Amino acid sequence: IPRPPNAFMVFRSWLWNQDNLKSVERDNRNVSRIAGRIWNDLSDEQRAPFRKMADEAKMRHAQLYPDYKYTP
C-alpha cells in the first residue's frame, strides 16, 4: 500500500504536470532538485493549497486503508 503524498510531493506532481518543466527536464532526480528549490522559495500562503490537497489525500487514504500503519 503506497503512503499518502505529503505537501511537497503534491507540489512536485503538480509542477511536473506543467508543460514548461516537461519540455526542459526529463531526469526525475533533477526534477526533484528543481522542485525543492522552488518549494523552498514559496511563502506559506503559496504552499497552503498543496498542504490542503495533501491533507485531503491523507483523509482519502485513511478511508481506503483504515488499518494502514506505516512501517519502513
Buried (B, 14 or more C-beta within 10 A) or exposed (E): EEEBBBBBBBBBEEBBEEEEBEEEEEEEEEBBEBBEEBBEEEEEEEBEEBBEBBBEBBEEBEEEEEEEEEEE
